[in-house]
């Protein structure tokens, strides 16, 4: 029998292997990080959906389908967690999303993933949705580590006009654009153009952040025609939006192949939260009819701390480096920064204390996850934490509610076991309360109260684009 110390030494050596290989001159991988917006866990082919997603299905089949990949329950917090490697409660982005009339963003003293990778020699590009600060140019992507930017800065826009509340939200490298086209197709084409012009001798980090299938439900007729068999108009359009995104991902992968970059490109894909099941989280542009997203066997959806809001459809693919398998181990989006930094041979010096850890052995080989705790979120009115099999959801506002679930046995969260397990409830309640003591005040509520007290009429907040662009970076 192998001794515990020898086993620990073997694990340590396996974790150091990527850095050792990098030191020996192995080429740094390109990283294509794709995020969908409000995609339901059950709305991809490899989870049994009737929506056609052949590209994603192939990536999952030939790579790792990540069956317990956790994110935050809404858009802004998840994207912040990804780019910082830290829970959003650490810096005030734990609640809701940044709406058009708000001017705050991810704090400037947080060091972001593109900055880390840029220091390691990567060219860095964001193509798509930002949603981490638009009211001050210092908060924009190119000021936060991205060499190139194309797409929207806010969270929700019309897919054809690129407007929200009558204001265009469409930019390239800090300059507003007025151009025709369907958002999903424009993003895919721009990603293809970027790759075509890229020098393969330099590693590339592309953050491709689609707005699909977030509301409003809009799709080109050619895609709607593919789903004539779906009777519900919202579900038909939603399916068309997902299928259009899948087509654009296929085009991006084809360009990587054409450039000879595909074999050395790590592809990660996931949604920013679960699919929308409540009208309260459907966005500011009016949506009529039923909400079509499916979160499979999981309870509720976007905005909630149940599994349906926080367990995201996810996969990772890198030919020859990731073992094809279903990985049913808990991972969290905060783990991605240290994991990607390690693959890139990049230093995380200058970041604040990370909540994530390197989970590469879990992703690539299906090894047990080092993550023993999942923090779903902690806010002033609610919190949820999972340790091992047990998850506690605590609604602190009156009427207060405590719900305890054994997630492996009850992933649909149907049977509340709090009354039968008071000791587990007490321990997890204390953990949530301890986390709350570390929590920064919510920037969303601060901005909302300030706006209310000032009786400001809601309107999109943007700096003077022309003056900023003239002034350079």
Steps between C-alpha positions, in 0.01 A plus 500: 500500500630845409565714805305820550818709474599334173151549361513869598837535330360345180206741504733794553719393208195462275392854585848633425525314168336772285737766636797268450396431142460872441847558637634247249365706213158348432286747308252690710145401407260735331189545713155540348261572786136502388213613722133471408239725659205346690536160332303229676684190624256282307519695173798332331504176310749331730251547784218348295341813353299515181696817416772422247849581631733273296813708561459511877405132501821407320713714732339330801530152349867544412582691819370533854131560563504678836183387675551691827632834380369777725463870422329794668122532456523803270714647225717775648601296808600198292710701257667679790574168672655364180729797441610544864508143632317642802144487628314820404402560862867592557459824301131586501376333179305220667150639439313517170663656192622840387203665330530775235446794734770388746861613474694262728699196388756247605734693733821627347716344772401150385758345265325316218572187298583687175757708687660185637512332159621815326795513739575140398529599133144440378305713258164557668163562340143531620239449232149537636336597825691678777244602769763587761482879483403744224446839670869586534756430228749381761269200549494401133666181369802660332583674823480167685748295300342429161700604193190482282129549567188458288137481611273641769590643839162462670311176557205502264449648155272455204662236275442700182525867601760451778308749714373507858253771604561669164878524548747303288722268701745370239874574503831409349810603695312762703334666199126473444389322181185531299489188285228261383486135588375234741711509816584128520617485138698823530684366805585173327623675186715739700656212692582332169656823368707540815636146479572535127717806572666353809868401499502135616847550645339698784254332738142630481236545768157564351203558727204441268194609695178445308178673601299198382254381608426794736180693435367657283414186305608588145649285225552514122229334294737234365553376855133524594420283197717220644265464797156513341404190698513697828155651550574750778637815330738591784639148521540493120690830501708396802600178322592700190718732709686208659546334161635824348754523783603140438557578131723795586706289740546251216627780276749615764632146550533458124713815480722375781546179303577692183767703681656186647409614852225257599715222646661745739180677602321435827128563452275565799126553465233569759194710570514796735204367703203274458223562252240763588188359666372815675374812324677707769833403342402511133661838431391856438379454144142375529450128444151363445391139521658204675865482595644212298827399670536153654736432789447128473452324833598802707278732698422857394738709287681829453503719808443217747750316720349165417689271262303622199638850545857410579596169336603593147529298183877476452781320316873516436683372194869486406606221260753268658489677837148440632372147541155455342263439791211626705650673802251485785709693751421840656681791335440873525557778251749663741724197439552596139742789555762299690445200272552702181788697647681177582451364149634827361802508730370831630552648844205599720715750688309819561161337537314516826458168689337257257194291583574270209760227467666312214255224402681384188537138611124482553421654161764316300504160672180481701691494829311581822442872531707689757190714555323388818274804524277685257398854592191562289479859620478703818293819509347706778165325454597143406783254465572144395801277560572135424758296686542143380154365421310752712364831377330761718285778356426776751256781430569749776221747421161442663345255478838330544558163340757222547523219248749212511555261211719200430596598147635166366185321619258785425640724224150634433481633858161350569540382860597749772696309766567795733276378782668159508857638501522796741876463554580520129267799466672678788847440356409621153303794639809605693709470184262728309499749786881498516518565126250784539734664749765512226253638243530846349181707469306443179584761237166430333300598807722798571444629145129421509441683828708796386301523177170473686591768753614728221185424297710457187310396191638166372713543190803317366821641641790527258802730500560730205624242249651740248689698764634182654609348172677821403688487828634149438519228762 
